[in-house]
């Protein structure tokens, strides 16, 4: 009776190993590529706004993007993007609200390929969008919070 139980366990492990091997990354996928996403929605001045963040580590380098879209703020209003990590808060960028395809949005991108410093993002870090910036136009993480979103690992389905 025990031998049948051991055989079934062994077959189960073998099946899982074969399944994992067939569903894993193919050799054409870049090694050590990491992608994190942060998304949230909330009301800003009566409109449903969307905050999106994306962090990527690729063979070419690191990239961090953020966009606050469909917000109800005046064109030219600065928006501070901040990254809240367990070790503290990092001021990222302070773009101004502009109009694109009929919606107001503020967006930024940091990319090591452009010589910029990109902080490493891990699951649980939070992207914040705040209304305003410093007098010199840099991000101010003490300004009023508009929206925040928590980064999570991007789920890619390779089969």
Wavefront OBJ file of the C-alpha trace (Angstrom):
o trace
v 0.000 0.000 0.000
v 2.825 2.413 0.873
v 4.605 1.610 -2.391
v 1.529 2.696 -4.436
v 1.385 5.913 -2.419
v 5.083 6.575 -3.107
v 4.603 5.838 -6.823
v 1.663 8.284 -7.017
v 3.690 10.979 -5.223
v 6.627 10.365 -7.551
v 4.394 10.596 -10.635
v 2.828 13.785 -9.303
v 6.246 15.362 -8.825
v 7.343 14.228 -12.290
v 4.152 15.651 -13.842
v 4.672 18.987 -12.073
v 8.295 19.115 -13.216
v 7.314 18.425 -16.823
v 4.501 20.992 -16.677
v 6.766 23.656 -15.188
v 9.405 22.971 -17.823
v 6.859 23.339 -20.630
v 5.292 26.488 -19.228
v 8.412 28.328 -18.125
v 10.303 30.996 -19.974
v 11.620 30.020 -23.358
v 15.251 30.522 -24.250
v 14.248 33.498 -26.443
v 13.080 35.459 -23.362
v 15.681 37.867 -21.969
v 17.331 36.482 -18.835
v 16.715 38.281 -15.534
v 13.996 40.568 -16.917
v 11.836 41.993 -14.147
v 8.636 43.991 -14.541
v 6.530 45.596 -11.823
v 3.181 47.366 -12.295
v 1.240 49.799 -10.098
v -2.342 50.818 -10.906
v -5.020 52.745 -9.059
v -8.132 54.796 -9.742
v -9.708 57.526 -7.675
v -11.674 60.757 -7.833
v -9.732 63.972 -8.391
v -11.954 67.065 -8.423
v -14.989 64.949 -9.336
v -13.381 62.952 -12.165
v -12.224 59.314 -12.115
v -8.443 59.566 -12.530
v -6.019 56.708 -13.233
v -2.485 56.302 -11.881
v -0.232 53.852 -13.720
v 3.349 52.959 -12.941
v 5.744 50.566 -14.644
v 9.220 49.477 -13.582
v 11.438 47.299 -15.771
v 14.874 45.788 -15.522
v 16.113 44.543 -18.886
v 19.484 43.672 -20.372
v 19.666 47.274 -21.655
v 19.073 48.833 -18.216
v 16.319 50.026 -15.877
v 13.251 52.119 -16.649
v 10.564 53.644 -14.423
v 7.463 55.298 -15.872
v 4.490 56.956 -14.256
v 1.318 58.522 -15.596
v -1.620 60.230 -13.941
v -4.418 60.343 -16.509
v -7.952 61.745 -16.724
v -7.334 64.168 -13.901
v -9.322 67.313 -13.427
v -6.478 69.805 -12.906
v -5.584 72.904 -14.899
v -3.110 72.561 -17.766
v 0.340 73.543 -16.453
v -0.297 72.359 -12.865
v 2.795 70.537 -11.574
v 2.357 66.972 -10.299
v 5.035 65.430 -8.077
v 5.660 61.710 -8.503
v 7.219 60.008 -5.488
v 8.280 56.436 -4.706
v 7.668 55.258 -1.150
v 10.051 52.440 -0.214
v 10.656 50.698 3.102
v 13.861 52.772 3.407
v 12.191 56.140 2.752
v 10.607 58.278 0.054
v 12.297 59.130 -3.254
v 11.264 62.237 -5.220
v 11.094 61.124 -8.877
v 9.857 63.884 -11.179
v 7.461 66.829 -11.369
v 5.934 67.090 -14.842
v 3.152 69.554 -15.522
v -0.379 68.624 -16.552
v -0.833 68.675 -20.322
v -3.629 67.734 -22.671
v -3.440 64.581 -24.770
v -6.293 63.030 -26.768
v -8.806 65.201 -24.937
v -7.663 64.151 -21.421
v -5.448 65.960 -18.970
v -2.395 63.948 -17.910
v 0.978 64.210 -16.228
v 3.675 61.664 -17.007
v 7.372 60.953 -16.542
v 9.982 58.392 -17.533
v 13.381 57.708 -15.979
v 15.702 55.501 -18.037
v 19.285 54.442 -17.386
v 19.830 54.392 -21.176
v 19.338 58.167 -21.061
v 21.908 58.513 -18.279
v 19.249 58.984 -15.599
v 19.268 57.438 -12.144
v 16.436 54.935 -11.735
v 15.636 53.673 -8.245
v 15.045 49.933 -7.956
v 11.408 49.070 -7.292
v 10.268 45.991 -5.361
v 6.798 44.590 -4.748
v 5.095 46.641 -2.056
v 6.742 49.958 -2.985
v 4.173 52.704 -3.614
v 3.983 55.231 -6.447
v 2.399 58.512 -5.357
v 1.108 61.443 -7.394
v 0.951 64.726 -5.461
v -0.431 68.113 -6.462
v 2.329 70.701 -6.775
v 6.126 70.862 -6.804
v 8.952 72.889 -5.307
v 9.504 76.478 -6.426
v 12.379 75.238 -8.615
v 10.085 72.691 -10.319
v 11.339 69.496 -8.680
v 9.142 66.855 -7.046
v 7.891 67.688 -3.548
v 6.734 64.603 -1.650
v 5.142 66.770 1.025
v 2.481 68.205 -1.318
v -1.180 67.030 -1.080
v -1.653 63.410 -2.175
v -3.795 62.921 -5.290
v -3.497 59.139 -5.767
v -1.205 56.246 -4.833
v -0.697 52.734 -6.203
v 1.280 49.752 -4.912
v 3.755 48.001 -7.214
v 3.204 44.298 -7.833
v 5.021 41.775 -9.986
v 3.695 41.727 -13.538
v 2.197 38.352 -14.398
v 3.310 37.225 -17.846
v 1.653 34.104 -19.206
v 4.168 32.102 -21.241
v 2.767 28.803 -22.436
l 1 2 3 4 5 6 7 8 9 10 11 12 13 14 15 16 17 18 19 20 21 22 23 24 25 26 27 28 29 30 31 32 33 34 35 36 37 38 39 40 41 42 43 44 45 46 47 48 49 50 51 52 53 54 55 56 57 58 59 60 61 62 63 64 65 66 67 68 69 70 71 72 73 74 75 76 77 78 79 80 81 82 83 84 85 86 87 88 89 90 91 92 93 94 95 96 97 98 99 100 101 102 103 104 105 106 107 108 109 110 111 112 113 114 115 116 117 118 119 120 121 122 123 124 125 126 127 128 129 130 131 132 133 134 135 136 137 138 139 140 141 142 143 144 145 146 147 148 149 150 151 152 153 154 155 156 157 158 159
